[in-house]
Amino acid sequence: MTSMTPSNPDARHVIVVGGGAAGMMAAITTAELGADVVLLEKNDRLGKKLRITGKGRCNVTNDCDLNEFLSNVPTNPRFLYTALSKFSTADTQSFFEALGVPLKTERGKRVFPQSDKAGDIVAALDRKCRSLGVKILHQKVRELLVEGQVAYGVRTSEGDLQADAIIVCTGGKSYPTTGSDGDGYRFAESVGHTVTKISPSLVPLVADGRLCPSMQGLSLKNVALTIVDKTTQKVVYRDFGEMMFTHFGLTGPLILSASAHLADIDQKKYEAHIDLKPALDEKMLNARILSDFEKYRNRDFLNALDDLLPQKMIAPFVHLCEIDGRKKVHSITREERERMIRVLKDLSVPLIGFRPINEAIVTRGGVHVKEIDPKTMQSKLISGLYFAGEVLDVDAYTGGFNLQIAFSTAYLAGTSAACGI
Ligand SMILES: Cc1cc2nc3c(=O)[nH]c(=O)nc-3n(C[C@H](O)[C@H](O)[C@H](O)COP(=O)(O)OP(=O)(O)OC[C@H]3O[C@@H](n4cnc5c(N)ncnc54)[C@H](O)[C@@H]3O)c2cc1C
């Protein structure tokens, strides 16, 4: 058993497991309060997932107030109340600005580094850890060491390490090549914690039928998406934005956001309805079609749609309208035009599942929050054991909320672990 060599013999010894967003924040907070901190990360560098967030730009938080924040957390929002009160979205922004990373706020209050470089966020956290004397060890933690309901250390690939407190920040199970492959769930279960059902969230959707593959690679900006529960006819999601057709179904920002609202997708009860021309009502659309038909009056229907639709969509659209593609546009009937309008305003795609968890932005499910004290992030079962970040059973929509959850829970866990509360 190797004890950590303390620089200050009276300092509390804290081990942080996982050097992602939560782990680095927990290490910084704990070290700032005078603890001796060891940060254990199995990858050869810190923040591998953080580097790919926000398409490499890192949507680091959302500049909204607490209530708006909680309304963007579908799973266990109240559990986050204290964490977000102690370390708010404003605190995250001041924190990074003070570390020399200027930020900017974009549409939807999404906050990014001005440089548009996620690497700047990682570098700032990494630098701060080192400047505070956090000992960074690139070792894989294999198990937690617990005796008599008290956590006293961890077993790593290189040996055992002892501490007064352990903070588990191992992340979820999505994008496992970044290092977050579910170890934290195993650690939690091994000491008696419950881990709720793990499933993907913010994930592409699998669709039924040939329509999506026939338009694979086609990306649409400015469409309106409505998802309906076919069993109740209730709208479960409605928004406007960007999406893409793929060989398996649908992806893109709008679809990833929608996926967080489709918990029962396995029951195949959801249908996506895409309004391809949300800026035009039916009357305007009819006028638009008539003007296109006038322009191309001697063309076949199939060759008269270039102004209305992207090339990849024309053949599937003609098929869906049940109009002969070789029919001259001047002979298209009013009824046929009405069919065109129906398809343009309501392209229907039956949804049958999520893509696998390794393609998800976040993991839904995790360490049961009823077993964690929301005021400290300490386990209610094992003293000296804390959890922070995506390993917990909390997840949020897109917009910078998931990273903020990692930072806030880590700050609270770090403060508590440093003070032994
Ligand atoms: C492609 C993508 C884009 C995203 N974009 C955004 C965004 O723009 N904004 C946003 O808010 N959220 C975004 N997210 C979600 C966000 O990245 C996560 O919610 C967040 O990183 C969770 O932080 P964490 O510290 O809990 O876990 P992670 O960042 O996953 O870190 C966990 C760390 O623990 C380490 N680890 C695991 N097991 C062990 C072990 N046994 N021993 C040692 N180390 C271990 C891992 O190697 C990893 O480095 C995105 C996610 C993905 C996949």
The ligand as an SDF file (V2000), in Angstrom:
LIG
                    3D

 53 58  0  0  0  0  0  0  0  0999 V2000
  -19.0740   14.2520  -29.1520 C   0  0  0  0  0  0  0  0  0  0  0  0
  -19.5220   14.8850  -27.8590 C   0  0  0  0  0  0  0  0  0  0  0  0
  -19.7580   16.2490  -27.8230 C   0  0  0  0  0  0  0  0  0  0  0  0
  -20.2080   16.8490  -26.6310 C   0  0  0  0  0  0  0  0  0  0  0  0
  -20.3770   18.1990  -26.6160 N   0  0  0  0  0  0  0  0  0  0  0  0
  -20.7980   18.7930  -25.4690 C   0  0  0  0  0  0  0  0  0  0  0  0
  -20.9040   20.2190  -25.4070 C   0  0  0  0  0  0  0  0  0  0  0  0
  -20.5390   20.9400  -26.3370 O   0  0  0  0  0  0  0  0  0  0  0  0
  -21.3960   20.7510  -24.2410 N   0  0  0  0  0  0  0  0  0  0  0  0
  -21.7560   19.9720  -23.1690 C   0  0  0  0  0  0  0  0  0  0  0  0
  -22.2140   20.5230  -22.1640 O   0  0  0  0  0  0  0  0  0  0  0  0
  -21.5810   18.6380  -23.1900 N   0  0  0  0  0  0  0  0  0  0  0  0
  -21.0990   18.0380  -24.3020 C   0  0  0  0  0  0  0  0  0  0  0  0
  -20.9070   16.6820  -24.3090 N   0  0  0  0  0  0  0  0  0  0  0  0
  -21.1320   15.9100  -23.0540 C   0  0  0  0  0  0  0  0  0  0  0  0
  -19.9400   16.1150  -22.1040 C   0  0  0  0  0  0  0  0  0  0  0  0
  -18.7420   15.9320  -22.8170 O   0  0  0  0  0  0  0  0  0  0  0  0
  -19.9870   15.1430  -20.9280 C   0  0  0  0  0  0  0  0  0  0  0  0
  -21.2310   15.2110  -20.2970 O   0  0  0  0  0  0  0  0  0  0  0  0
  -18.8630   15.4700  -19.9280 C   0  0  0  0  0  0  0  0  0  0  0  0
  -17.6080   15.3160  -20.5630 O   0  0  0  0  0  0  0  0  0  0  0  0
  -18.9250   14.5910  -18.6960 C   0  0  0  0  0  0  0  0  0  0  0  0
  -17.8160   14.8850  -17.9130 O   0  0  0  0  0  0  0  0  0  0  0  0
  -17.2100   13.8120  -16.9090 P   0  0  0  0  0  0  0  0  0  0  0  0
  -15.9800   14.4090  -16.3320 O   0  0  0  0  0  0  0  0  0  0  0  0
  -18.2630   13.3200  -15.9970 O   0  0  0  0  0  0  0  0  0  0  0  0
  -16.8090   12.5830  -17.8250 O   0  0  0  0  0  0  0  0  0  0  0  0
  -15.6850   12.5040  -18.9770 P   0  0  0  0  0  0  0  0  0  0  0  0
  -15.4490   13.8210  -19.5600 O   0  0  0  0  0  0  0  0  0  0  0  0
  -16.1560   11.4000  -19.8430 O   0  0  0  0  0  0  0  0  0  0  0  0
  -14.3660   12.0850  -18.2000 O   0  0  0  0  0  0  0  0  0  0  0  0
  -14.2240   10.8420  -17.5640 C   0  0  0  0  0  0  0  0  0  0  0  0
  -12.7400   10.5250  -17.4760 C   0  0  0  0  0  0  0  0  0  0  0  0
  -12.5400    9.4310  -16.5810 O   0  0  0  0  0  0  0  0  0  0  0  0
  -11.5220    8.6020  -17.1050 C   0  0  0  0  0  0  0  0  0  0  0  0
  -11.7000    7.2590  -16.5670 N   0  0  0  0  0  0  0  0  0  0  0  0
  -12.7560    6.4320  -16.7260 C   0  0  0  0  0  0  0  0  0  0  0  0
  -12.5570    5.2730  -16.0710 N   0  0  0  0  0  0  0  0  0  0  0  0
  -11.3200    5.3800  -15.4690 C   0  0  0  0  0  0  0  0  0  0  0  0
  -10.5580    4.4950  -14.6520 C   0  0  0  0  0  0  0  0  0  0  0  0
  -10.9860    3.2730  -14.3390 N   0  0  0  0  0  0  0  0  0  0  0  0
   -9.3520    4.9300  -14.2100 N   0  0  0  0  0  0  0  0  0  0  0  0
   -8.8730    6.1690  -14.5500 C   0  0  0  0  0  0  0  0  0  0  0  0
   -9.5600    7.0130  -15.3240 N   0  0  0  0  0  0  0  0  0  0  0  0
  -10.7700    6.6390  -15.7860 C   0  0  0  0  0  0  0  0  0  0  0  0
  -11.7700    8.6520  -18.6160 C   0  0  0  0  0  0  0  0  0  0  0  0
  -10.6250    8.2650  -19.3370 O   0  0  0  0  0  0  0  0  0  0  0  0
  -12.1550   10.1100  -18.8180 C   0  0  0  0  0  0  0  0  0  0  0  0
  -11.0450   10.9140  -19.1150 O   0  0  0  0  0  0  0  0  0  0  0  0
  -20.4310   16.0590  -25.4690 C   0  0  0  0  0  0  0  0  0  0  0  0
  -20.1690   14.6880  -25.5210 C   0  0  0  0  0  0  0  0  0  0  0  0
  -19.7140   14.1120  -26.6890 C   0  0  0  0  0  0  0  0  0  0  0  0
  -19.4350   12.6290  -26.7070 C   0  0  0  0  0  0  0  0  0  0  0  0
  1  2  1  0
  2  3  1  0
  2 52  2  0
  3  4  2  0
  4  5  1  0
  4 50  1  0
  5  6  2  0
  6  7  1  0
  6 13  1  0
  7  8  2  0
  7  9  1  0
  9 10  1  0
 10 11  2  0
 10 12  1  0
 12 13  2  0
 13 14  1  0
 14 15  1  0
 14 50  1  0
 15 16  1  0
 16 17  1  0
 16 18  1  0
 18 19  1  0
 18 20  1  0
 20 21  1  0
 20 22  1  0
 22 23  1  0
 23 24  1  0
 24 25  2  0
 24 26  1  0
 24 27  1  0
 27 28  1  0
 28 29  2  0
 28 30  1  0
 28 31  1  0
 31 32  1  0
 32 33  1  0
 33 34  1  0
 33 48  1  0
 34 35  1  0
 35 36  1  0
 35 46  1  0
 36 37  1  0
 36 45  1  0
 37 38  2  0
 38 39  1  0
 39 40  1  0
 39 45  2  0
 40 41  1  0
 40 42  2  0
 42 43  1  0
 43 44  2  0
 44 45  1  0
 46 47  1  0
 46 48  1  0
 48 49  1  0
 50 51  2  0
 51 52  1  0
 52 53  1  0
M  END
$$$$
